[in-house]
Amino acid sequence: MLLETKSLKLVEEALQVLDKSFDDMPAFESHPDISAMRDVLLKVAERMQDNFPYPHPLYAGQMLKPPHPMARLAYTLALWINPNNHALDGGRASSALEKEAVANIAAMYGWADGHLGHLSSAGTTANMEALWVAGKLRPGKKILASNQAHYTHSRISEVLGLSFESIATDCRAKMDMDALETALKTGNVGTVVATLGTTGVGAIDPLADMLELQKKYDFRIHVDSAYGGYFLLADNLAEEARQAFDLIHRVDSIVVDPHKHGLQPYGCGCVLFRDPSVGQIYQHDSPYTYFSSDDLHLGEISLECSRAGASAVALWATQQLLPMEPGGEFAQGLSQGREAALKLYGYLQQADNQLTLFEPELDIVIWAPKATSASAISEASTQSFDQAAKQHLHLALMSLPSLLLKNYWPEIKFDQPTVTCMRSCLMKPEHIDWVDRIWDIVKKLPQR
């Protein structure tokens, strides 16, 4: 059975413990129509059958990592209370757990002694908040991000009314430092977004070089590590990636998504600021939601209002079971994903019928079936994608600029501006045990 169910019995046991906190309340009991609910729930299960097998190791396409059973159970338990982490009135316990969970993430990045941060509904919302603060601190100044950064940054900048400029990347899909410095020389740049793990190819922007430029030009550095942020704990990164993560404590703000490599259900993002004084930017008047305590209210440092307290409960519980520490089980899972990616990349490099790019920096692998032209490669990639799915191997397709690929495939005729390539994201620790089977399917896919 693909979907684990043995742990469900723990929810009932935990609910009995939770219910004891209300023993002094007047007797009250709800009586849902179990029979009717059963009929509807089974219909839901039937409708939900129209899904890819996301928990299975042969699903290696998009960034869909199944939540840990601990996270599922804690989230489910919290739903019986359904706390709202906007204000303490809506979730005292879950707000306290959020502060602890976020402090753990901050400590992972070297900000144990001071930070401001909270969870959000997603990385997009978290990045919006970081750029909103950046715009307030550097009014009228541009936001820069690479052309391989997530498209959300240009969109967010437009929503916030901030000027945005896309910076060229080098042949490894990293922000080009010469192009960055040219933009910085204008004196009109307020914030540079460094992506530590692009969602397309997993590239790590050269943070060390950015920090050197920051000494010369006055700008903020925001790190978007929504996808890659937990890899700071991995023990098998290449030297350049290791250096970037080792310097992350020097940036101004960080975004990471626990609902990616943090083993959490959707949606759970996190935004962190190194300087707690940015909280002054959030000042507002809302007399009816902040009367219960003099403590810090998460709603006072967040653009979002209502947020699921269950996300905080699930994250805290997962961190208790799997501490975020080097060499621990959680960290080993990240290293195993990268190891699987390197192993698949090695197989692809040795194959005569495959085209490869740069070595993966995290757990994303990009390649394409060998053909003579960009259009033929694109067609072959699409066919391979379809054929792999018929053998229960679910991959992804990605369109890359021909300019990026010419350095790696000089013999190819580039008859179109982009090329459709194959993409796999080996996020699950189990992928290290399944990569040979994945390769066995890939190498036998029909070629042109």
Residue pairs with C-beta under 8 A, 6 or more apart in sequence:
2 53
2 55
2 56
3 55
4 69
7 69
7 72
7 73
8 73
10 73
11 73
11 76
11 77
14 73
14 77
15 77
15 80
18 77
18 80
18 81
52 59
52 61
52 64
52 394
53 59
53 392
53 394
54 64
54 66
55 66
56 392
57 428
57 430
57 431
57 433
57 434
57 438
58 392
58 393
58 394
58 434
58 437
58 438
59 394
60 393
60 394
60 395
60 424
60 425
60 426
60 431
60 438
61 394
61 395
61 396
61 423
61 424
61 425
62 396
62 425
63 199
63 227
63 260
63 425
63 427
64 427
65 260
65 261
65 263
65 427
65 428
66 428
67 75
67 259
67 263
67 264
67 265
67 314
68 263
68 264
68 318
68 321
68 322
70 263
70 314
70 317
70 318
70 321
70 322
71 263
71 264
71 265
71 314
71 315
71 317
71 318
72 265
72 314
73 317
74 310
74 313
74 314
74 316
74 317
74 318
75 265
75 310
75 311
75 313
75 314
77 313
78 94
78 309
78 310
78 313
78 314
79 310
81 91
81 94
81 309
82 309
82 310
83 90
83 91
83 92
83 93
83 94
83 95
83 308
83 309
83 310
83 313
84 90
84 91
84 306
84 307
84 308
84 309
85 91
85 94
85 95
85 98
85 119
85 298
85 299
85 307
85 308
85 309
85 311
85 312
86 289
86 298
86 299
86 302
86 304
86 305
86 306
86 307
87 289
87 290
87 292
87 297
87 298
87 299
88 95
88 292
88 293
88 295
88 297
89 289
89 291
89 292
90 306
90 309
91 309
91 312
93 313
94 309
94 310
94 312
94 313
95 297
95 298
95 309
95 312
97 312
97 313
97 315
97 316
98 118
98 119
98 298
98 309
98 312
98 315
98 316
99 296
99 298
100 316
101 119
101 312
101 315
101 316
101 319
102 117
102 118
102 119
102 270
102 272
103 112
103 115
104 319
104 324
105 117
105 256
105 258
105 270
105 272
105 324
106 112
106 115
106 117
106 272
108 232
108 233
108 324
109 232
109 248
109 249
109 254
109 272
110 248
110 249
111 249
111 272
111 274
114 274
114 275
114 276
115 272
115 273
115 274
115 276
116 272
116 273
116 275
116 276
116 278
116 279
116 301
117 270
117 271
117 272
117 273
118 270
118 271
118 298
118 301
118 302
119 258
119 268
119 269
119 270
119 307
119 311
119 312
119 315
120 126
120 129
120 267
120 268
120 269
120 270
120 271
120 302
120 304
120 307
121 267
121 268
121 269
121 304
121 307
121 308
122 257
122 259
122 266
122 267
122 268
122 269
123 150
123 152
123 224
123 226
123 227
123 255
123 256
123 257
123 260
123 269
124 152
124 156
124 269
125 269
125 303
125 304
126 226
126 255
126 257
126 269
126 270
126 271
127 150
127 152
127 153
127 156
127 222
127 224
127 226
127 255
127 271
128 152
128 156
128 159
128 160
128 303
129 271
129 302
129 303
130 222
130 253
130 255
130 271
130 273
131 143
131 153
131 156
131 157
131 160
131 162
131 191
131 193
131 222
132 160
132 303
133 253
133 273
133 278
133 281
134 143
134 162
134 190
134 191
134 220
134 222
134 252
134 253
135 141
135 143
135 160
135 161
135 162
135 190
135 191
136 281
137 190
137 220
137 278
137 281
138 190
138 191
138 219
138 220
139 190
140 163
140 190
141 163
141 188
141 189
141 190
141 191
141 219
142 162
142 163
142 164
142 165
142 183
142 188
142 189
142 190
142 191
143 153
143 157
143 162
143 163
143 164
143 165
143 190
143 191
143 193
144 164
144 165
144 166
144 167
144 180
144 183
144 189
144 191
144 192
144 193
145 153
145 154
145 164
145 166
145 167
145 175
145 192
145 193
145 195
145 224
146 166
146 167
146 168
146 169
146 173
146 174
146 175
146 176
146 193
146 195
146 198
146 205
147 166
147 167
147 168
147 169
148 169
148 173
148 174
148 175
148 195
148 198
148 200
148 201
148 203
149 166
149 175
149 193
149 195
149 198
149 224
150 195
150 198
150 199
150 224
150 226
153 164
153 193
153 224
154 164
154 166
157 163
157 164
158 164
163 188
165 183
167 175
167 176
167 179
167 180
167 183
168 175
168 176
168 179
169 175
169 176
169 203
169 404
170 176
171 358
171 404
171 407
171 408
172 203
172 358
173 198
173 200
173 201
173 203
173 358
173 404
174 203
174 204
174 205
174 206
175 194
175 195
175 205
175 206
175 210
177 206
177 209
177 210
177 213
180 192
180 210
180 213
181 213
181 217
183 189
184 192
184 213
184 216
184 217
184 219
185 217
187 217
189 217
189 219
190 219
190 220
191 219
191 220
191 221
191 222
191 252
192 210
192 219
192 220
192 221
192 222
193 222
193 223
193 224
194 205
194 207
194 210
194 221
194 222
194 223
194 224
194 244
194 251
195 203
195 204
195 205
195 223
195 224
195 225
195 228
196 204
196 205
196 207
196 223
196 224
196 225
196 228
196 229
196 231
196 244
196 245
196 248
197 203
197 204
197 225
197 226
197 227
197 228
197 229
197 231
197 361
197 362
198 227
199 226
199 227
200 364
200 398
200 400
200 423
201 357
201 358
201 360
201 364
201 366
201 398
201 400
201 423
202 227
202 228
202 360
202 361
202 362
202 363
202 364
203 361
204 228
204 240
204 241
204 244
204 361
204 362
205 244
206 240
206 244
207 221
207 223
207 243
207 244
207 247
207 248
207 251
208 243
208 244
208 247
210 221
211 221
211 247
211 250
211 251
214 221
220 252
220 253
221 250
221 251
221 252
222 251
222 252
222 253
222 254
222 255
223 229
223 248
223 251
223 253
223 254
223 255
224 255
225 248
225 254
225 255
225 256
226 255
226 256
226 257
226 260
226 269
227 257
227 260
227 261
227 362
228 261
228 362
229 254
229 255
229 256
229 257
229 261
230 256
230 260
230 261
230 262
230 324
230 330
230 334
231 237
231 241
231 245
231 261
231 334
231 338
231 362
232 245
232 248
233 324
233 325
233 326
233 328
233 330
233 331
233 334
234 331
234 334
234 335
234 338
235 326
235 327
235 331
235 335
236 335
236 338
236 339
236 342
237 245
237 338
237 361
238 359
238 361
240 361
241 361
241 362
248 254
249 274
251 274
252 273
252 274
252 275
253 271
253 272
253 273
253 274
254 271
254 272
255 269
255 270
255 271
255 272
256 262
256 269
256 270
256 272
257 268
257 269
257 270
258 264
258 268
258 269
258 270
258 315
259 265
259 266
259 267
259 268
259 269
260 427
261 334
261 337
261 427
262 268
262 315
262 318
263 318
263 322
263 330
264 311
264 314
264 315
264 318
265 311
265 314
267 311
268 311
268 314
268 315
279 300
279 301
282 300
282 301
282 302
282 303
284 300
286 299
289 297
289 299
290 297
290 299
290 300
298 307
299 305
322 328
322 329
322 330
323 330
324 330
324 331
325 331
332 429
333 429
334 363
336 429
336 431
336 432
337 362
337 363
337 426
337 427
337 428
337 429
337 431
337 432
338 360
338 362
338 363
339 432
340 363
340 426
340 431
340 432
340 434
340 435
341 360
341 362
341 363
341 364
341 365
341 424
341 426
342 359
342 360
343 432
343 435
344 365
344 424
344 426
344 435
344 438
344 439
345 356
345 359
345 360
345 365
345 367
347 439
347 442
347 443
348 354
348 356
348 365
348 367
348 439
348 442
349 356
351 443
352 370
353 369
353 370
353 443
353 447
354 367
354 368
354 369
354 370
354 442
355 367
355 368
355 369
355 370
355 377
355 408
355 409
355 412
356 366
356 367
356 408
357 366
357 367
357 405
357 408
358 408
360 366
363 425
363 426
363 427
363 431
364 423
364 424
364 425
364 426
365 423
365 424
365 426
366 398
366 400
366 421
366 422
366 423
367 421
367 422
368 377
368 380
368 381
368 419
368 420
368 421
368 422
369 377
369 380
369 381
369 383
369 384
369 422
369 445
369 447
369 448
370 377
370 380
370 447
371 377
371 379
371 380
371 412
371 448
372 412
372 413
373 412
373 413
373 414
373 415
374 402
374 405
374 412
374 413
374 414
374 415
374 416
374 418
374 419
375 415
375 416
376 448
377 412
377 419
377 420
377 421
378 416
378 418
378 419
378 420
379 420
379 448
380 447
380 448
381 397
381 420
381 421
381 422
382 397
382 420
383 446
383 448
384 395
384 422
384 442
384 445
384 446
385 395
385 396
385 397
385 422
387 445
387 446
388 394
388 395
388 441
388 442
388 445
389 395
391 441
393 438
393 441
393 442
395 422
395 423
395 424
396 422
396 423
396 424
396 425
397 420
397 421
397 422
397 423
398 420
398 421
398 422
398 423
399 418
399 419
399 420
399 421
400 418
400 419
400 421
401 417
401 418
402 414
402 416
402 417
402 418
402 419
405 412
405 414
405 419
406 412
406 414
424 438
426 435
431 438
